[in-house]
Amino acid sequence: MENNIESTQSKKRILSGIQPSGALTLGNYVGALRNWVQLQKEDIYESYYMIADLHAITVRQEPKDLRKNCMDLLALFIACGLDAEKEPVFFQSHVPAHTQLGWVLDCNTYMGELSRMTQFKDKSRKHADNINAGLFTYPSLMAADILLYQADLVPVGKDQKQHLELTRDLANRFNNAYSDTFKVPEPYIPKIGAKIMSLQDPMQKMSKSDPNENSFILLLDPIDTIVKKIKRAVTDSGSEVCCGEGKEGVENLMSIYSAMTNKTMDEITAEFEGKGYGDFKSAVAESVVDVLKPIQERYADLMKNKDYLESVYKMGAEKANYTARKTISKVYRKVGFIQP
């Protein structure tokens, strides 16, 4: 990359975000939040943590619920261990450059590219009464989220790979048209961790949208509810705690136990040799409670201190805006806008 892409950062930069679409599950914690906290502790990367409220309104939202979900998510970010003093935690809507760059990228994104996005097709089926333009163009806004911060790396799950590929295409397209402006981000693949599946259908990913409430564990579920859900989790007709064909339910519980205790699958198999599923499920439930109870207590304290939460998101927006303004100023100049 040519030197006219300014960079004073000594660490590679990562942008991570979650939509405020309701309560988070244990799967969200293991797959995202826990990894973010670990990355912050390792202090290898410079990270920006975004609550993607602009993306949330591609689906109709009740305003008071959206505000509550945003504040809940902010508090959970911190309760799970993110240090907002160290790296910015902010609301996407508090950084105007997201939508400013989103429009510029809209004008550089082809209709055919957007029409191929599988999430657009999926959400269109689920929300057939509200197939809006934002739902169609939000991959361009997602690209703006990433490129705005000159992110080197982006954590991506299987369902987001297509969007990152589009982001890379748009970065290259803009750079070729207007000279080097954006870093072309790479996918960040975290260390292989547990993928948490449904407690009632271990062939499906754990999701809060599942109509069966016994299939998922929410981070803010009451303790007794967590224990009941784990004890009701499907296993099989056997009694051996191990991995293998036909043992998907047991293997999912082993993955949860492993994620909570850092024990390997072999260590778990040895620990429960000769013991039944009852003992095993009790141990899994205890391990989950040991991790989630302190998070819930910290969350409850934070929700009583709205002034502190407000200071966090204002400080985060200030830091995010500082970085974002530098990028959007450069973009506006390159496309030919007169500087104010």
VOBA-1610 file (N, C-alpha, C; in pm, whole numbers, padded with zeros to 5 digits, always signed):
BEGIN
Met+00084-00118+00000Met+00000+00000+00000Met+00087+00123+00000Glu+00053+00223-00078Glu+00136+00341-00088Glu+00132+00423+00041Asn+00233+00511+00055Asn+00247+00588+00178Asn+00138+00692+00197Asn+00058+00723+00092Asn-00044+00825+00110Asn-00164+00775+00189Ile-00165+00650+00230Ile-00259+00606+00332Ile-00188+00625+00466Glu-00226+00733+00535Glu-00156+00767+00658Glu-00181+00662+00764Ser-00078+00632+00839Ser-00093+00536+00949Ser+00012+00564+01054Thr-00037+00599+01173Thr+00054+00621+01285Thr+00038+00509+01386Gln-00053+00417+01359Gln-00081+00312+01456Gln+00031+00209+01455Ser+00073+00168+01573Ser+00178+00068+01585Ser+00121-00073+01587Lys-00008-00084+01619Lys-00074-00214+01625Lys-00173-00226+01510Lys-00200-00348+01468Lys-00307-00369+01372Lys-00440-00338+01438Arg-00533-00289+01357Arg-00661-00241+01411Arg-00773-00339+01375Ile-00861-00363+01473Ile-00976-00452+01456Ile-01103-00375+01487Leu-01205-00391+01403Leu-01339-00339+01433Leu-01431-00457+01461Ser-01502-00450+01574Ser-01599-00554+01608Ser-01732-00487+01643Gly-01841-00552+01612Gly-01971-00494+01644Gly-02079-00599+01657Ile-02184-00562+01731Ile-02301-00647+01748Ile-02426-00559+01737Gln-02528-00610+01671Gln-02655-00537+01664Gln-02730-00547+01796Pro-02794-00440+01839Pro-02874-00442+01962Pro-03014-00498+01936Ser-03019-00624+01904Ser-03146-00685+01863Ser-03208-00770+01973Gly-03172-00744+02097Gly-03229-00820+02207Gly-03120-00887+02289Ala-03163-00972+02380Ala-03070-01034+02475Ala-02967-01122+02404Leu-02848-01127+02461Leu-02740-01211+02407Leu-02744-01350+02469Thr-02700-01448+02391Thr-02698-01586+02438Thr-02558-01625+02484Leu-02550-01741+02545Leu-02421-01797+02582Leu-02334-01814+02458Gly-02396-01845+02344Gly-02321-01858+02219Gly-02256-01727+02178Asn-02328-01614+02196Asn-02270-01482+02168Asn-02150-01454+02257Tyr-02161-01495+02382Tyr-02051-01472+02477Tyr-01928-01552+02437Val-01947-01681+02411Val-01833-01767+02379Val-01775-01733+02242Gly-01862-01703+02146Gly-01816-01679+02010Gly-01763-01540+01984Ala-01803-01441+02067Ala-01762-01303+02039Ala-01706-01233+02162Leu-01791-01204+02258Leu-01751-01117+02369Leu-01631-01169+02447Arg-01630-01297+02474Arg-01517-01353+02549Arg-01386-01337+02471Asn-01394-01354+02338Asn-01276-01338+02253Asn-01229-01192+02253Trp-01325-01099+02252Trp-01288-00957+02254Trp-01212-00923+02382Val-01262-00974+02492Val-01198-00946+02620Val-01056-01003+02622Gln-01041-01123+02568Gln-00909-01186+02565Gln-00813-01107+02476Leu-00863-01060+02363Leu-00780-00978+02274Leu-00734-00852+02344Gln-00823-00792+02419Gln-00788-00670+02491Gln-00680-00696+02595Lys-00692-00810+02662Lys-00591-00846+02763Lys-00455-00870+02699Glu-00456-00933+02581Glu-00329-00962+02513Glu-00262-00836+02461Asp-00342-00730+02439Asp-00290-00599+02401Asp-00205-00606+02273Ile-00248-00689+02179Ile-00176-00703+02052Ile-00235-00610+01947Tyr-00367-00589+01955Tyr-00438-00512+01854Tyr-00499-00386+01914Glu-00525-00289+01827Glu-00605-00172+01863Glu-00747-00201+01818Ser-00842-00195+01910Ser-00978-00239+01878Ser-01081-00128+01896Tyr-01184-00133+01812Tyr-01300-00046+01823Tyr-01422-00137+01839Tyr-01506-00109+01939Tyr-01622-00194+01967Tyr-01749-00114+01943Met-01829-00157+01848Met-01944-00080+01800Met-02075-00152+01830Ile-02171-00076+01881Ile-02309-00124+01893Ile-02382-00075+01768Ala-02417-00167+01680Ala-02461-00133+01544Ala-02610-00100+01540Asp-02646+00015+01599Asp-02787+00052+01606Asp-02843+00096+01471Leu-02759+00151+01382Leu-02808+00187+01249Leu-02850+00064+01171His-02775-00043+01184His-02811-00167+01114His-02940-00227+01169Ala-02965-00204+01297Ala-03081-00266+01361Ala-03213-00220+01299Ile-03219-00097+01246Ile-03348-00046+01199Ile-03382-00091+01057Thr-03301-00178+00996Thr-03345-00239+00871Thr-03466-00328+00896Val-03485-00367+01022Val-03605-00437+01067Val-03679-00341+01160Arg-03809-00332+01146Arg-03887-00236+01226Arg-03862-00256+01374Gln-03832-00145+01443Gln-03802-00150+01586Gln-03900-00063+01663Glu-03936-00108+01781Glu-04010-00023+01874Glu-03906+00069+01939Pro-03920+00202+01925Pro-03813+00293+01972Pro-03768+00271+02115Lys-03863+00255+02207Lys-03823+00237+02348Lys-03748+00106+02367Asp-03785+00003+02291Asp-03714-00125+02301Asp-03573-00114+02244Leu-03559-00039+02134Leu-03426-00022+02075Leu-03335+00052+02172Arg-03388+00157+02235Arg-03305+00231+02333Arg-03263+00140+02448Lys-03357+00060+02497Lys-03326-00031+02608Lys-03223-00136+02564Asn-03243-00192+02445Asn-03149-00294+02397Asn-03009-00237+02380Cys-03001-00112+02334Cys-02870-00048+02318Cys-02799-00032+02452Met-02871+00015+02551Met-02810+00035+02683Met-02778-00098+02749Asp-02864-00196+02731Asp-02837-00330+02784Asp-02708-00386+02725Leu-02694-00371+02593Leu-02576-00425+02526Leu-02450-00353+02570Leu-02458-00222+02585Leu-02344-00145+02634Leu-02301-00196+02771Ala-02398-00213+02860Ala-02367-00261+02995Ala-02309-00402+02992Leu-02361-00487+02903Leu-02310-00624+02893Leu-02168-00627+02839Phe-02137-00540+02744Phe-01999-00531+02694Phe-01903-00513+02811Ile-01938-00419+02898Ile-01850-00385+03010Ile-01855-00494+03116Ala-01975-00544+03144Ala-01989-00649+03246Ala-01911-00774+03209Cys-01899-00802+03078Cys-01825-00920+03033Cys-01674-00900+03041Gly-01631-00776+03063Gly-01488-00754+03085Gly-01420-00654+02994Leu-01492-00594+02898Leu-01428-00494+02812Leu-01395-00369+02894Asp-01278-00316+02872Asp-01232-00196+02941Asp-01256-00077+02850Ala-01364-00002+02876Ala-01400+00111+02790Ala-01305+00229+02806Glu-01224+00228+02912Glu-01124+00333+02928Glu-01007+00310+02832Lys-00988+00185+02797Lys-00872+00147+02715Lys-00900+00162+02566Glu-01017+00115+02523Glu-01052+00119+02382Glu-01199+00159+02366Pro-01232+00232+02258Pro-01366+00289+02245Pro-01477+00187+02229Val-01583+00209+02307Val-01709+00137+02293Val-01813+00243+02260Phe-01880+00231+02145Phe-01964+00343+02101Phe-02085+00295+02022Phe-02183+00386+02012Phe-02300+00360+01930Phe-02271+00408+01788Gln-02301+00325+01692Gln-02277+00356+01551Gln-02342+00489+01511Ser-02463+00514+01560Ser-02537+00635+01522Ser-02475+00762+01578His-02381+00749+01672His-02316+00867+01729His-02195+00912+01647Val-02168+00841+01538Val-02056+00877+01450Val-02113+00903+01311Pro-02143+01029+01278Pro-02209+01061+01150Pro-02135+01011+01027Ala-02004+00994+01038Ala-01926+00951+00921Ala-01966+00813+00872His-02032+00732+00954His-02077+00600+00907His-02174+00617+00791Thr-02275+00701+00810Thr-02373+00720+00703Thr-02316+00804+00589Gln-02224+00896+00620Gln-02161+00976+00515Gln-02082+00887+00419Leu-02000+00799+00476Leu-01923+00709+00391Leu-02013+00604+00329Gly-02117+00564+00403Gly-02211+00466+00348Gly-02272+00513+00217Trp-02306+00644+00208Trp-02364+00696+00084Trp-02262+00694-00029Val-02140+00735+00000Val-02035+00734-00103Val-02015+00592-00155Leu-02015+00495-00063Leu-01997+00356-00106Leu-02120+00303-00179Asp-02240+00350-00140Asp-02361+00314-00216Asp-02342+00348-00363Cys-02280+00464-00387Cys-02262+00512-00524Cys-02147+00441-00595Asn-02081+00351-00526Asn-01974+00271-00587Asn-02001+00122-00576Thr-02124+00087-00536Thr-02164-00054-00522Thr-02264-00087-00630Tyr-02249-00202-00694Tyr-02337-00240-00804Tyr-02461-00313-00751Met-02572-00289-00818Met-02698-00353-00778Met-02685-00505-00776Gly-02615-00558-00875Gly-02599-00704-00881Gly-02526-00759-00760Glu-02427-00685-00709Glu-02353-00729-00591Glu-02446-00738-00470Leu-02529-00635-00455Leu-02620-00633-00339Leu-02728-00740-00350Ser-02775-00763-00472Ser-02884-00861-00490Ser-02838-01003-00464Arg-02705-01025-00466Arg-02654-01160-00440Arg-02632-01188-00291Met-02650-01088-00207Met-02624-01107-00064Met-02727-01202-00002Thr-02679-01310+00054Thr-02771-01412+00107Thr-02852-01359+00225Gln-02795-01270+00305Gln-02870-01218+00421Gln-02988-01133+00375Phe-02972-01062+00263Phe-03084-00985+00210Phe-03198-01080+00172Lys-03162-01189+00108Lys-03265-01287+00069Lys-03333-01347+00192Asp-03251-01382+00293Asp-03306-01443+00414Asp-03399-01347+00488Lys-03351-01223+00508Lys-03433-01127+00583Lys-03557-01084+00504Ser-03547-01084+00373Ser-03664-01050+00291Ser-03774-01154+00309Arg-03733-01279+00324Arg-03833-01384+00347Arg-03896-01370+00486Lys-03811-01336+00585Lys-03861-01327+00723Lys-03944-01201+00746His-03915-01094+00670His-03983-00966+00690His-04041-00919+00558Ala-04128-01002+00500Ala-04181-00975+00366Ala-04264-00847+00361Asp-04312-00800+00476Asp-04394-00679+00478Asp-04309-00552+00490Asn-04174-00567+00497Asn-04088-00451+00512Asn-03954-00472+00441Ile-03961-00498+00311Ile-03838-00515+00233Ile-03795-00374+00187Asn-03717-00309+00273Asn-03684-00169+00251Asn-03547-00152+00184Ala-03521-00030+00138Ala-03395-00002+00067Ala-03275-00021+00158Gly-03291+00010+00288Gly-03180-00007+00382Gly-03141-00153+00396Leu-03240-00240+00392Leu-03212-00384+00398Leu-03129-00428+00278Phe-03156-00365+00165Phe-03084-00399+00041Phe-02942-00343+00041Thr-02925-00221+00092Thr-02795-00154+00081Thr-02709-00163+00207Tyr-02758-00230+00311Tyr-02680-00226+00435Tyr-02543-00292+00424Pro-02514-00382+00327Pro-02375-00427+00313Pro-02278-00312+00280Ser-02328-00209+00209Ser-02244-00093+00182Ser-02216-00016+00310Leu-02317-00007+00397Leu-02296+00059+00526Leu-02201-00023+00613Met-02213-00155+00605Met-02122-00241+00680Met-01978-00222+00630Ala-01963-00207+00500Ala-01831-00179+00444Ala-01779-00046+00495Ala-01868+00053+00504Ala-01828+00184+00556Ala-01783+00173+00701Asp-01852+00092+00781Asp-01814+00072+00921Asp-01667+00030+00931Ile-01630-00062+00844Ile-01496-00122+00849Ile-01391-00026+00792Leu-01420+00028+00673Leu-01321+00109+00603Leu-01300+00244+00670Leu-01401+00292+00740Leu-01393+00420+00810Leu-01279+00424+00911Tyr-01253+00308+00974Tyr-01152+00301+01079Tyr-01020+00244+01028Gln-01010+00229+00895Gln-00890+00173+00835Gln-00852+00042+00906Ala-00956-00042+00927Ala-00936-00169+00998Ala-00848-00263+00917Asp-00751-00322+00984Asp-00668-00424+00921Asp-00739-00558+00919Leu-00814-00584+01027Leu-00874-00715+01049Leu-01018-00701+01093Val-01101-00796+01053Val-01242-00797+01092Val-01280-00939+01133Pro-01324-00959+01258Pro-01372-01092+01297Pro-01497-01127+01216Val-01497-01239+01153Val-01611-01277+01071Val-01654-01419+01100Gly-01785-01435+01107Gly-01842-01569+01112Gly-01878-01611+00971Lys-01928-01732+00959Lys-01962-01786+00828Lys-02064-01697+00755Asp-02158-01638+00831Asp-02264-01560+00769Asp-02219-01420+00728Gln-02097-01380+00764Gln-02050-01246+00731Gln-01938-01246+00627Lys-01892-01363+00585Lys-01780-01367+00490Lys-01814-01296+00359Gln-01938-01311+00315Gln-01979-01250+00189Gln-01970-01097+00199His-02006-01043+00316His-02001-00897+00334His-01857-00848+00337Leu-01769-00923+00397Leu-01628-00881+00401Leu-01567-00885+00261Glu-01607-00984+00182Glu-01557-00991+00044Glu-01603-00867-00033Leu-01728-00825-00013Leu-01776-00703-00078Leu-01697-00581-00029Thr-01670-00575+00101Thr-01593-00464+00157Thr-01457-00455+00091Arg-01392-00568+00074Arg-01260-00570+00010Arg-01271-00523-00136Asp-01376-00568-00204Asp-01397-00526-00343Asp-01417-00375-00352Leu-01497-00321-00260Leu-01525-00177-00262Leu-01400-00096-00230Ala-01321-00145-00135Ala-01196-00075-00101Ala-01103-00070-00222Asn-01087-00182-00288Asn-01002-00187-00406Asn-01058-00101-00520Arg-01190-00106-00538Arg-01254-00028-00645Arg-01233+00122-00622Phe-01252+00167-00498Phe-01234+00309-00466Phe-01087+00348-00480Asn-00999+00264-00428Asn-00856+00293-00438Asn-00810+00304-00583Asn-00862+00217-00668Asn-00824+00220-00809Asn-00879+00343-00880Ala-00997+00387-00837Ala-01061+00501-00903Ala-01005+00635-00855Tyr-00971+00643-00725Tyr-00938+00773-00667Tyr-00799+00778-00604Ser-00720+00676-00617Ser-00588+00658-00554Ser-00607+00597-00415Asp-00501+00542-00361Asp-00508+00464-00237Asp-00566+00548-00123Thr-00675+00497-00068Thr-00747+00567+00038Thr-00775+00475+00156Phe-00818+00353+00125Phe-00858+00259+00229Phe-00758+00144+00241Lys-00741+00098+00364Lys-00677-00031+00383Lys-00774-00140+00340Val-00723-00243+00278Val-00807-00356+00236Val-00804-00457+00350Pro-00916-00472+00423Pro-00916-00554+00544Pro-00907-00703+00516Glu-00849-00773+00610Glu-00840-00918+00605Glu-00935-00977+00709Pro-00984-01099+00687Pro-01065-01163+00791Pro-00979-01200+00910Tyr-01033-01181+01028Tyr-00965-01225+01150Tyr-01030-01354+01195Ile-00954-01460+01196Ile-01005-01590+01239Ile-00951-01615+01379Pro-01036-01606+01482Pro-00986-01628+01618Pro-00943-01772+01639Lys-00869-01793+01747Lys-00830-01929+01783Lys-00956-02014+01791Ile-00943-02135+01742Ile-01061-02222+01737Ile-01119-02240+01876Gly-01245-02204+01888Gly-01314-02217+02016Gly-01442-02296+01997Ala-01515-02308+02105Ala-01638-02386+02099Ala-01744-02314+02017Lys-01816-02389+01938Lys-01934-02336+01871Lys-02053-02391+01946Ile-02128-02303+02008Ile-02237-02346+02096Ile-02364-02368+02015Met-02419-02487+02029Met-02536-02526+01953Met-02661-02524+02043Ser-02775-02540+01980Ser-02903-02543+02051Ser-02905-02658+02152Leu-02960-02632+02269Leu-02970-02736+02372Leu-03075-02841+02337Gln-03168-02804+02248Gln-03274-02896+02210Gln-03255-02958+02072Asp-03173-02893+01989Asp-03141-02946+01857Asp-02995-02916+01828Pro-02905-03003+01873Pro-02762-02974+01863Pro-02706-02971+01721Met-02791-02988+01622Met-02748-02972+01483Met-02765-02827+01438Gln-02831-02746+01521Gln-02855-02605+01490Gln-02780-02515+01587Lys-02735-02400+01537Lys-02664-02304+01620Lys-02759-02247+01726Met-02707-02223+01847Met-02788-02162+01952Met-02832-02023+01908Ser-02962-01994+01916Ser-03015-01866+01872Ser-03133-01823+01959Lys-03134-01695+01996Lys-03244-01645+02078Lys-03375-01637+02000Ser-03368-01648+01866Ser-03490-01645+01785Ser-03559-01781+01780Asp-03497-01883+01838Asp-03557-02016+01842Asp-03687-02009+01923Pro-03798-02060+01870Pro-03925-02054+01944Pro-03924-02135+02073Asn-03834-02232+02085Asn-03825-02313+02206Asn-03725-02248+02302Glu-03774-02187+02408Glu-03688-02114+02501Glu-03589-02205+02574Asn-03616-02335+02575Asn-03522-02428+02638Asn-03401-02457+02551Ser-03399-02402+02429Ser-03291-02432+02337Ser-03171-02339+02355Phe-03191-02226+02424Phe-03082-02130+02438Phe-03070-02082+02583Ile-02951-02036+02616Ile-02924-01974+02746Ile-02891-01828+02722Leu-02967-01739+02782Leu-02939-01597+02773Leu-02842-01557+02884Leu-02758-01460+02855Leu-02661-01417+02957Leu-02729-01365+03081Leu-02853-01314+03065Leu-02924-01258+03180Leu-03037-01348+03229Asp-03037-01473+03185Asp-03135-01568+03240Asp-03115-01582+03390Pro-03225-01593+03469Pro-03209-01621+03612Pro-03129-01751+03632Ile-03057-01757+03741Ile-02969-01872+03767Ile-03046-02004+03765Asp-03163-02006+03830Asp-03238-02132+03833Asp-03288-02172+03694Thr-03313-02073+03609Thr-03355-02102+03471Thr-03240-02163+03392Ile-03120-02112+03413Ile-03002-02167+03345Ile-02984-02314+03381Val-02995-02344+03510Val-02978-02481+03557Val-03084-02573+03496Lys-03210-02527+03495Lys-03318-02607+03439Lys-03298-02634+03290Lys-03257-02532+03217Lys-03237-02548+03072Lys-03128-02651+03043Ile-03020-02648+03120Ile-02911-02743+03096Ile-02954-02884+03134Lys-03029-02897+03240Lys-03074-03031+03282Lys-03176-03088+03184Arg-03244-02999+03108Arg-03341-03045+03009Arg-03276-03067+02871Ala-03149-03035+02858Ala-03081-03046+02728Ala-03084-03190+02677Val-03101-03204+02546Val-03106-03338+02487Val-02967-03401+02491Thr-02965-03532+02512Thr-02839-03608+02507Thr-02861-03726+02411Asp-02862-03845+02463Asp-02891-03964+02382Asp-02930-04076+02478Ser-02949-04195+02424Ser-02996-04306+02508Ser-02884-04371+02589Gly-02760-04331+02562Gly-02648-04390+02634Gly-02621-04319+02765Ser-02500-04336+02817Ser-02465-04272+02943Ser-02319-04224+02945Glu-02247-04249+02835Glu-02104-04217+02832Glu-02081-04073+02787Val-02002-03999+02864Val-01968-03861+02830Val-01846-03863+02738Cys-01873-03849+02607Cys-01765-03853+02508Cys-01817-03798+02376Cys-01726-03773+02284Cys-01762-03727+02151Cys-01782-03846+02059Gly-01855-03828+01952Gly-01872-03936+01856Gly-02003-03925+01783Glu-02019-04008+01682Glu-02141-04007+01603Glu-02262-04041+01690Gly-02367-03962+01676Gly-02487-03983+01756Gly-02478-03923+01895Lys-02365-03858+01926Lys-02346-03799+02059Lys-02347-03645+02052Glu-02418-03591+01951Glu-02413-03447+01927Glu-02460-03365+02048Gly-02564-03412+02116Gly-02613-03340+02233Gly-02512-03339+02346Val-02451-03453+02372Val-02349-03463+02476Val-02228-03378+02437Glu-02190-03387+02311Glu-02073-03312+02263Glu-02095-03161+02278Asn-02218-03116+02255Asn-02249-02973+02272Asn-02232-02931+02418Leu-02280-03015+02510Leu-02264-02986+02653Leu-02116-02990+02692Met-02043-03080+02631Met-01898-03085+02656Met-01830-02957+02606Ser-01875-02907+02492Ser-01820-02783+02438Ser-01847-02666+02532Ile-01968-02663+02587Ile-02002-02558+02682Ile-01914-02569+02806Tyr-01901-02690+02858Tyr-01820-02713+02978Tyr-01674-02676+02951Ser-01626-02712+02832Ser-01490-02679+02794Ser-01469-02528+02788Ala-01567-02457+02729Ala-01557-02312+02717Ala-01558-02244+02854Met-01634-02300+02947Met-01645-02240+03080Met-01525-02272+03169Thr-01462-02387+03149Thr-01356-02433+03241Thr-01218-02439+03177Asn-01211-02424+03044Asn-01085-02437+02969Asn-01028-02578+02971Lys-01110-02676+03004Lys-01066-02815+02999Lys-01082-02869+02857Thr-00995-02960+02819Thr-01004-03020+02686Thr-01113-03127+02686Met-01152-03168+02567Met-01255-03272+02555Met-01206-03403+02615Asp-01079-03433+02597Asp-01024-03556+02655Asp-01026-03550+02808Glu-00994-03434+02863Glu-00997-03418+03009Glu-01138-03432+03063Ile-01236-03381+02987Ile-01376-03392+03030Ile-01421-03538+03025Thr-01383-03607+02919Thr-01418-03749+02908Thr-01363-03828+03027Ala-01237-03799+03061Ala-01175-03869+03174Ala-01241-03832+03307Glu-01277-03706+03322Glu-01339-03660+03447Glu-01471-03731+03475Phe-01546-03760+03369Phe-01680-03818+03390Phe-01687-03966+03352Glu-01574-04029+03343Glu-01573-04172+03315Glu-01644-04246+03429Gly-01739-04330+03393Gly-01813-04406+03492Gly-01925-04330+03560Lys-01944-04205+03522Lys-02052-04124+03580Lys-02163-04106+03476Gly-02282-04079+03524Gly-02396-04065+03434Gly-02416-03921+03387Tyr-02518-03905+03301Tyr-02548-03773+03248Tyr-02596-03677+03357Gly-02656-03728+03461Gly-02704-03641+03569Gly-02590-03565+03633Asp-02484-03636+03669Asp-02367-03571+03728Asp-02303-03473+03629Phe-02298-03516+03504Phe-02236-03434+03401Phe-02313-03302+03382Lys-02445-03312+03369Lys-02526-03192+03348Lys-02517-03098+03469Ser-02512-03153+03588Ser-02498-03069+03708Ser-02367-02991+03704Ala-02260-03058+03660Ala-02130-02992+03652Ala-02130-02884+03544Val-02195-02913+03431Val-02204-02814+03324Val-02280-02691+03373Ala-02394-02715+03439Ala-02474-02604+03491Ala-02395-02521+03590Glu-02322-02586+03680Glu-02242-02515+03779Glu-02134-02430+03713Ser-02073-02483+03608Ser-01966-02409+03540Ser-02021-02284+03470Val-02141-02297+03410Val-02203-02183+03343Val-02242-02076+03445Val-02299-02120+03554Val-02338-02026+03660Val-02216-01953+03716Asp-02107-02025+03734Asp-01984-01963+03787Asp-01934-01850+03698Val-01955-01864+03566Val-01911-01760+03472Val-02014-01648+03461Leu-02142-01684+03452Leu-02244-01583+03423Leu-02290-01504+03547Lys-02282-01563+03664Lys-02330-01491+03783Lys-02253-01361+03807Pro-02119-01359+03800Pro-02047-01232+03817Pro-02080-01131+03707Ile-02104-01179+03585Ile-02142-01091+03475Ile-02277-01027+03505Gln-02372-01108+03552Gln-02504-01056+03584Gln-02499-00955+03698Glu-02416-00981+03798Glu-02404-00889+03911Glu-02343-00756+03866Arg-02239-00764+03782Arg-02176-00643+03730Arg-02273-00566+03642Tyr-02350-00637+03560Tyr-02449-00575+03474Tyr-02553-00500+03558Ala-02602-00564+03664Ala-02703-00501+03750Ala-02649-00372+03812Asp-02524-00374+03855Asp-02463-00253+03912Asp-02453-00143+03807Leu-02412-00181+03687Leu-02395-00081+03580Leu-02528-00018+03542Met-02635-00097+03538Met-02765-00044+03498Met-02821+00054+03602Lys-02765+00052+03722Lys-02805+00150+03825Lys-02725+00279+03812Asn-02622+00276+03727Asn-02533+00391+03714Asn-02537+00442+03570Lys-02650+00502+03532Lys-02667+00549+03395Lys-02569+00661+03361Asp-02530+00740+03462Asp-02434+00848+03436Asp-02300+00790+03388Tyr-02259+00679+03450Tyr-02133+00617+03408Tyr-02146+00562+03267Leu-02257+00495+03237Leu-02277+00440+03103Leu-02278+00551+02999Glu-02339+00664+03033Glu-02341+00777+02941Glu-02199+00829+02917Ser-02120+00833+03022Ser-01981+00879+03006Ser-01902+00783+02917Val-01934+00654+02926Val-01864+00554+02844Val-01895+00575+02697Tyr-02024+00587+02662Tyr-02056+00596+02520Tyr-02018+00732+02462Lys-02017+00836+02544Lys-01972+00967+02495Lys-01821+00967+02471Met-01747+00906+02562Met-01603+00896+02546Met-01571+00809+02424Gly-01645+00700+02407Gly-01623+00612+02292Gly-01652+00683+02161Ala-01762+00760+02157Ala-01796+00834+02035Ala-01691+00938+02001Glu-01638+01002+02105Glu-01535+01104+02081Glu-01411+01042+02015Lys-01369+00927+02067Lys-01252+00859+02010Lys-01282+00809+01869Ala-01401+00749+01851Ala-01437+00696+01720Ala-01449+00809+01617Asn-01512+00921+01658Asn-01527+01034+01566Asn-01393+01091+01523Tyr-01297+01091+01613Tyr-01165+01145+01580Tyr-01102+01067+01465Thr-01110+00934+01474Thr-01055+00850+01366Thr-01140+00859+01240Ala-01272+00855+01257Ala-01363+00852+01142Ala-01355+00981+01061Arg-01343+01095+01128Arg-01340+01223+01057Arg-01219+01233+00964Lys-01108+01175+01007Lys-00988+01178+00921Lys-01013+01103+00791Thr-01080+00988+00801Thr-01108+00910+00680Thr-01210+00979+00592Ile-01320+01027+00648Ile-01426+01085+00564Ile-01379+01215+00500Ser-01293+01289+00568Ser-01238+01411+00509Ser-01156+01377+00385Lys-01078+01273+00395Lys-00995+01229+00282Lys-01084+01180+00167Val-01187+01103+00199Val-01277+01051+00097Val-01349+01164+00026Tyr-01403+01258+00102Tyr-01476+01370+00042Tyr-01387+01451-00051Arg-01265+01472-00010Arg-01172+01548-00094Arg-01144+01472-00224Lys-01128+01341-00214Lys-01091+01263-00333Lys-01206+01250-00432Val-01330+01247-00385Val-01442+01237-00480Val-01478+01372-00539Gly-01420+01480-00485Gly-01441+01611-00546Gly-01529+01707-00469Phe-01570+01671-00347Phe-01649+01763-00268Phe-01562+01880-00220Ile-01621+01999-00215Ile-01550+02117-00162Ile-01549+02107-00011Gln-01431+02123+00047Gln-01417+02110+00191Gln-01482+02229+00262Pro-01552+02205+00373Pro-01618+02314+00445Pro-01517+02406+00513
//
